[in-house]
Amino acid sequence: MVSSALHPWLDTPLREALSHQQAHALLVQGAQDRGPLDFSIALARAWLCETPARQRPGGLACGRCGGCHLVDERSHPDLRLLVPESLRAAAGLPADEAGESSSAKTRKPSREIKVDAVRAALEFIGLTPSRAGLKVLLIHPAEELNLVAANALLKTLEEPPGPMRFVLGCGAPQALLPTLRSRCQSVVLPRPDREAALAWLQAQGLQDAAIVLDACGGEPLRALEQAREGRDAEAWRRFPSQVMQGDGAGLAGWPLPVLVEALQRLCEDRLRQALGLPARSFPQLEPLKAPVATERMIATLTETAAWLRTRAAQADHPWSAPLAIEALLQRTRSALDARSRPL
């Protein structure tokens, strides 16, 4: 059974979404680290719950009825989860689908939602509800719908053939077709409250949670994932010094997407300090403390942060990690080093 516990920072937004829902299609917008998939499943669970609404404060799922149990098992006949192959495990779905060829099982799972999957979902929509009074189609992340798949969904999203609810989870709404966005009621997941995030991380057993949370942009799910992969508070304490020393060997085990984002945050912190503002991601770390810089340094830091943003889009590409790390550190170190710029 998949855990049905909802992260504490999502409880209030869930209650608000259920009480203010006006459309049959909701667009749940939020960074992956805020739990939009869990939130979307909680919405579906509440809609498919079989306990009378008057017995469920705020419209939340009871968690005890047969409908809730089937949603937790991902076997409810009136719920379809449409996710890329690469996210099936995260959605609580089997890694393999019936009918997969042997070649499909050996290749890298796709990160795209393809038109064949959408067409199968449309067939599901056309069926009469089996157990509940409606059917629910959950698509996550909706920005991974390819163009053909997105267009195949449009008409049904606008005019479903029967009692139907749609949830589109999305971390990059600007990447969706405008016609898809316009057919949905928007639900925006806010950044988790810092105190609630820290309390949750500490309950997970994370030591010095504030250091990891700050380094991960205030996103508790990302902080916990990073710590579990070995990038704990001590690793983040060392990180600025390693960058300033060009310690590529010490950072060799860092995935490139994580490293690029961390370097970007480091540049942004140094830029904030250059402008007389406190650092946010690495506030307690000595290597970032330096005199206020000149306009030249501010321009260099701004350009480097922008350069890192372009590299973030390419960080998943198969390239030589040692060479990539060396180039990233060299460019970032030059921008961070106040001694190399006239003050």
C-alpha positions as CSV (number, residue, x, y, z in Angstrom):
1,M,0.0,0.0,0.0
2,V,1.2,3.5,-0.8
3,S,1.4,5.9,2.1
4,S,-1.6,8.3,2.2
5,A,-0.1,10.7,4.7
6,L,0.0,14.3,3.4
7,H,2.9,16.6,4.1
8,P,1.8,19.1,6.8
9,W,2.4,22.2,4.6
10,L,-0.2,20.8,2.1
11,D,-3.1,20.5,4.5
12,T,-4.4,24.0,4.4
13,P,-4.0,24.4,0.6
14,L,-5.9,21.1,0.2
15,R,-8.8,22.2,2.3
16,E,-8.9,25.5,0.4
17,A,-8.9,23.8,-3.0
18,L,-11.7,21.4,-2.0
19,S,-13.8,24.3,-0.6
20,H,-13.3,26.7,-3.5
21,Q,-13.4,24.3,-6.4
22,Q,-15.6,25.6,-9.2
23,A,-14.3,23.9,-12.3
24,H,-14.1,20.2,-13.3
25,A,-10.4,20.6,-14.1
26,L,-7.8,21.9,-11.7
27,L,-4.2,22.9,-12.5
28,V,-2.1,22.3,-9.5
29,Q,1.0,24.5,-9.8
30,G,4.0,23.9,-7.6
31,A,7.7,22.9,-7.7
32,Q,8.2,19.2,-7.6
33,D,9.8,19.6,-4.1
34,R,6.5,20.9,-2.7
35,G,4.6,17.7,-3.3
36,P,2.2,18.5,-6.2
37,L,1.8,14.8,-7.0
38,D,0.9,13.9,-3.4
39,F,-1.5,16.9,-3.3
40,S,-3.2,15.8,-6.6
41,I,-3.7,12.3,-5.3
42,A,-5.1,13.7,-2.1
43,L,-7.7,15.6,-4.2
44,A,-8.6,12.5,-6.1
45,R,-8.9,10.6,-2.8
46,A,-11.3,13.2,-1.4
47,W,-13.5,13.1,-4.5
48,L,-13.7,9.3,-4.5
49,C,-14.2,8.9,-0.8
50,E,-17.4,6.9,-0.1
51,T,-18.1,8.4,3.4
52,P,-20.9,11.0,3.2
53,A,-19.6,14.5,2.8
54,R,-21.4,15.7,6.0
55,Q,-19.2,13.3,8.0
56,R,-15.9,14.6,6.5
57,P,-14.8,18.0,7.8
58,G,-13.5,20.2,5.0
59,G,-14.3,17.6,2.4
60,L,-11.2,15.6,3.2
61,A,-11.1,11.9,2.6
62,C,-12.0,9.7,5.5
63,G,-9.1,7.3,4.9
64,R,-11.1,4.3,6.1
65,C,-13.7,3.5,3.4
66,G,-13.3,1.2,0.4
67,G,-12.8,4.0,-2.0
68,C,-9.9,5.5,0.0
69,H,-8.3,2.1,0.3
70,L,-8.5,1.5,-3.4
71,V,-7.0,4.9,-4.2
72,D,-4.1,4.2,-1.7
73,E,-3.6,0.9,-3.5
74,R,-3.7,2.7,-6.9
75,S,-6.4,0.2,-8.0
76,H,-9.6,2.3,-7.9
77,P,-11.5,1.6,-11.1
78,D,-12.6,5.2,-11.5
79,L,-9.1,6.8,-11.1
80,R,-6.5,6.9,-13.8
81,L,-3.0,8.2,-13.1
82,L,-1.2,9.4,-16.2
83,V,2.5,9.9,-15.6
84,P,5.7,9.3,-17.5
85,E,7.4,5.9,-17.3
86,S,10.1,7.5,-15.2
87,L,7.6,8.6,-12.5
88,R,5.6,5.4,-12.2
89,A,7.3,4.3,-9.0
90,A,6.9,7.7,-7.4
91,A,3.2,7.6,-8.2
92,G,2.9,4.2,-6.6
93,L,2.3,2.4,-9.9
94,P,4.0,-0.8,-11.1
95,A,7.2,-0.2,-13.0
96,D,6.0,-2.4,-15.8
97,E,2.8,-2.2,-17.8
98,A,1.1,-5.2,-19.3
99,G,2.2,-5.7,-22.9
100,E,5.6,-4.1,-22.7
101,S,8.1,-5.5,-25.1
102,S,11.5,-6.8,-23.8
103,S,13.2,-3.8,-25.5
104,A,11.0,-1.4,-23.7
105,K,12.0,-3.0,-20.4
106,T,15.7,-2.5,-21.1
107,R,15.7,1.1,-22.4
108,K,15.8,4.2,-20.1
109,P,12.3,5.1,-18.9
110,S,10.7,8.0,-20.9
111,R,10.2,11.3,-19.1
112,E,7.5,12.3,-21.7
113,I,3.7,11.6,-21.6
114,K,2.9,10.3,-25.1
115,V,-0.2,10.4,-27.2
116,D,-0.8,6.6,-26.9
117,A,-1.1,7.0,-23.1
118,V,-3.5,9.9,-23.5
119,R,-5.7,8.0,-26.0
120,A,-5.9,5.1,-23.5
121,A,-6.9,7.6,-20.8
122,L,-9.6,9.0,-23.1
123,E,-11.0,5.5,-23.5
124,F,-11.1,5.3,-19.7
125,I,-13.0,8.6,-19.6
126,G,-15.7,7.3,-21.9
127,L,-16.6,4.4,-19.6
128,T,-19.4,4.7,-17.0
129,P,-18.1,5.1,-13.4
130,S,-17.8,1.7,-11.8
131,R,-17.9,2.5,-8.1
132,A,-18.0,6.3,-7.5
133,G,-20.3,8.9,-9.0
134,L,-17.6,10.2,-11.2
135,K,-14.2,9.4,-12.7
136,V,-10.9,11.2,-12.1
137,L,-8.0,11.6,-14.5
138,L,-4.7,12.8,-12.9
139,I,-1.9,13.9,-15.2
140,H,1.5,14.7,-13.7
141,P,3.6,16.5,-14.6
142,A,1.4,18.0,-17.3
143,E,4.2,19.9,-18.9
144,E,5.6,16.6,-20.0
145,L,2.7,16.0,-22.4
146,N,4.2,16.2,-25.8
147,L,2.4,18.5,-28.3
148,V,0.4,15.7,-30.0
149,A,-0.7,14.3,-26.6
150,A,-1.7,17.8,-25.3
151,N,-3.8,18.4,-28.4
152,A,-5.4,15.0,-28.1
153,L,-6.6,16.0,-24.6
154,L,-8.0,19.4,-25.4
155,K,-11.5,18.7,-26.5
156,T,-12.2,16.1,-23.8
157,L,-10.8,18.5,-21.2
158,E,-13.2,21.2,-22.3
159,E,-16.3,18.9,-22.7
160,P,-16.0,15.6,-20.8
161,P,-18.5,13.0,-21.9
162,G,-19.8,12.4,-18.3
163,P,-19.2,13.1,-14.6
164,M,-15.5,13.8,-14.6
165,R,-12.7,15.5,-12.7
166,F,-9.3,16.3,-14.0
167,V,-6.2,17.2,-12.0
168,L,-3.1,18.5,-13.9
169,G,0.0,18.7,-11.7
170,C,2.5,21.2,-13.1
171,G,5.8,22.6,-12.1
172,A,6.2,24.8,-15.2
173,P,2.8,26.1,-16.3
174,Q,4.4,28.4,-18.9
175,A,5.4,25.2,-20.7
176,L,1.7,24.1,-21.1
177,L,-0.4,25.0,-24.1
178,P,-2.3,28.2,-23.3
179,T,-5.5,26.4,-24.4
180,L,-4.9,23.7,-21.7
181,R,-4.2,26.3,-19.0
182,S,-7.3,28.3,-19.9
183,R,-9.6,25.2,-19.4
184,C,-8.4,24.7,-15.8
185,Q,-8.9,26.4,-12.4
186,S,-5.5,27.2,-11.0
187,V,-4.4,26.0,-7.6
188,V,-1.0,27.3,-6.5
189,L,1.0,25.5,-3.9
190,P,2.9,28.0,-1.7
191,R,6.4,27.6,-0.4
192,P,6.3,25.6,2.8
193,D,6.4,27.6,6.0
194,R,10.0,27.5,7.3
195,E,9.1,26.5,10.9
196,A,6.7,23.8,9.7
197,A,9.4,22.6,7.3
198,L,12.1,22.5,10.0
199,A,9.8,20.7,12.4
200,W,9.0,18.1,9.7
201,L,12.7,17.6,8.8
202,Q,13.6,17.2,12.4
203,A,10.8,14.6,12.8
204,Q,12.5,12.7,9.9
205,G,15.7,12.6,12.0
206,L,17.6,15.2,10.0
207,Q,20.4,16.8,12.0
208,D,21.1,20.6,11.6
209,A,18.0,20.7,9.4
210,A,18.2,24.5,9.0
211,I,21.5,24.3,7.1
212,V,20.3,21.8,4.6
213,L,16.9,23.5,4.2
214,D,18.6,26.9,3.4
215,A,21.0,25.2,0.9
216,C,18.0,23.6,-0.8
217,G,16.0,26.8,-1.2
218,G,13.6,26.3,1.7
219,E,12.1,23.1,0.1
220,P,11.9,20.3,2.7
221,L,11.4,17.4,0.4
222,R,14.5,18.4,-1.5
223,A,16.4,18.8,1.7
224,L,15.5,15.4,2.9
225,E,16.4,13.8,-0.4
226,Q,19.8,15.5,-0.5
227,A,20.6,14.5,3.1
228,R,19.7,10.9,2.4
229,E,22.0,10.9,-0.6
230,G,24.9,12.1,1.6
231,R,24.7,15.8,1.1
232,D,24.0,16.5,4.8
233,A,24.6,19.7,6.9
234,E,28.4,19.0,7.0
235,A,28.6,18.6,3.2
236,W,26.8,21.9,2.8
237,R,29.1,23.6,5.3
238,R,32.1,22.5,3.3
239,F,30.6,23.4,-0.1
240,P,31.5,27.1,-0.5
241,S,35.1,26.4,0.6
242,Q,35.4,23.5,-1.9
243,V,34.1,25.8,-4.7
244,M,36.6,28.6,-3.7
245,Q,39.4,26.1,-3.7
246,G,38.4,24.5,-7.0
247,D,38.0,21.1,-5.3
248,G,36.6,19.2,-8.2
249,A,37.6,15.8,-6.6
250,G,35.7,16.6,-3.4
251,L,32.5,17.3,-5.5
252,A,33.0,14.5,-7.9
253,G,30.1,12.5,-6.5
254,W,27.6,15.3,-6.8
255,P,25.0,14.9,-9.6
256,L,25.5,17.6,-12.2
257,P,21.9,19.0,-11.8
258,V,22.4,19.3,-8.0
259,L,25.8,20.9,-8.4
260,V,24.7,23.4,-11.0
261,E,21.8,24.6,-8.8
262,A,24.0,24.8,-5.7
263,L,26.6,26.9,-7.6
264,Q,23.8,29.2,-8.8
265,R,22.6,29.7,-5.2
266,L,26.1,30.4,-4.2
267,C,26.5,33.1,-6.8
268,E,23.1,34.6,-5.9
269,D,24.2,34.7,-2.2
270,R,27.5,36.4,-3.1
271,L,25.6,38.9,-5.2
272,R,23.2,39.6,-2.3
273,Q,26.2,40.3,-0.1
274,A,27.7,42.5,-2.7
275,L,24.5,44.5,-2.7
276,G,24.6,44.7,1.1
277,L,21.9,42.1,1.7
278,P,22.1,38.9,3.8
279,A,22.8,35.6,2.2
280,R,19.9,33.2,2.1
281,S,21.2,29.7,1.1
282,F,24.5,29.8,2.9
283,P,24.0,32.5,5.5
284,Q,26.5,31.2,8.1
285,L,29.4,30.4,5.9
286,E,32.7,32.4,6.1
287,P,33.9,32.1,2.4
288,L,31.0,34.4,1.3
289,K,31.8,37.2,3.7
290,A,33.7,39.9,1.8
291,P,33.7,43.7,1.3
292,V,31.0,45.2,-0.8
293,A,32.2,44.7,-4.4
294,T,32.4,47.1,-7.4
295,E,29.9,47.3,-10.2
296,R,32.3,45.1,-12.2
297,M,31.9,42.2,-9.7
298,I,28.2,42.7,-9.5
299,A,28.0,42.4,-13.3
300,T,30.2,39.3,-13.3
301,L,28.1,37.6,-10.6
302,T,25.0,38.4,-12.5
303,E,26.4,37.1,-15.8
304,T,27.7,33.9,-14.0
305,A,24.3,33.2,-12.4
306,A,22.6,33.6,-15.8
307,W,25.2,31.3,-17.4
308,L,24.5,28.7,-14.7
309,R,20.8,28.9,-15.4
310,T,21.5,27.9,-19.0
311,R,23.7,25.0,-17.8
312,A,20.9,23.8,-15.6
313,A,18.8,23.0,-18.7
314,Q,21.7,20.8,-20.0
315,A,22.7,19.2,-16.7
316,D,21.0,15.9,-17.4
317,H,22.7,15.4,-20.7
318,P,25.3,12.6,-21.0
319,W,28.7,14.4,-21.0
320,S,32.0,14.0,-19.2
321,A,31.3,14.8,-15.5
322,P,34.9,15.6,-14.5
323,L,35.3,18.1,-17.4
324,A,31.9,19.6,-16.7
325,I,32.6,20.0,-13.0
326,E,36.0,21.6,-13.8
327,A,34.4,24.1,-16.1
328,L,31.6,24.9,-13.7
329,L,34.0,25.4,-10.8
330,Q,36.4,27.5,-12.8
331,R,33.7,30.0,-14.0
332,T,32.0,30.2,-10.6
333,R,35.2,30.5,-8.6
334,S,36.3,33.4,-10.7
335,A,33.1,35.2,-10.1
336,L,33.1,34.5,-6.3
337,D,36.7,35.5,-5.6
338,A,36.6,39.1,-4.5
339,R,40.4,39.2,-4.5
340,S,40.5,38.9,-8.3
341,R,38.4,42.1,-8.7
342,P,39.4,45.7,-7.9
343,L,37.4,46.8,-4.8
